[in-house]
Amino acid sequence: MSLVPTASQTVGPFFSIGLGRLCNENIFASEVAEERIAIEGRVIDGNGVPVPDAVLEIWQADAQGVYPSDGGGGELLRVAAGFRGFGRVATNEHGQFRFVSIKPGCVKNHEGRQQAPHLLISILMRGLLTRLVTRIYFPDEPRNANDLMLGLVPVERRNTLIAKAVDRAAGLFEWNVILQGPDETVFFEW
């Protein structure tokens, strides 16, 4: 007798089927006048092979450091006209992704301390039973030195959380997700 895993015991690759229509690489509407950024990168597995069916969810504050929140009536409040604060992008067959947003402002943590500007990232993909959670920080940001979360990460691993400026004038950054190995991206317990 051969045992076959049931659907509750397997994971994906269903993302392109179920989440493709929900992907949106623009986290803001065109009328938002804040500093634009674009983040490009790849999701790569432990063998250096691109992951073609990952989904990245992006959560972020607006330029004033305010997250859109539920106003109690189940409706998402827009903190700036046209700003969503959330986006979802899928990787292509080469493991590449791209999204466009505005540079977030500094957010206060639960203790009231200012955090460096950052994006919250969740990664979903085949073979994962729970999402991976990480952050993207910006290079040459003075507040990085005092950010509580970055301070928890060993100095030699912080570079996995900081995007690289490709074309600063155009607001283009590169940030890659390495799932395993010596250059593995720092992931946080959720």
Secondary structure, 3 states (H helix, E strand, C coil): CCCCCCHHHCCCCCHHHHCHHHCECECECCCCCCCEEEEEEEEECCCCCECCCCEEEEECCCCCCCCCCECCCCCECCCCCCECCEEEEECCCCCEEEEEEECCCCCECCCCCECCCEEEEEEECCCCCCCEEEEEECCCCHHHHHCHHHHHCCHHHHHHCECEEEEHHHCEEECCEECCCCCCCCCECC
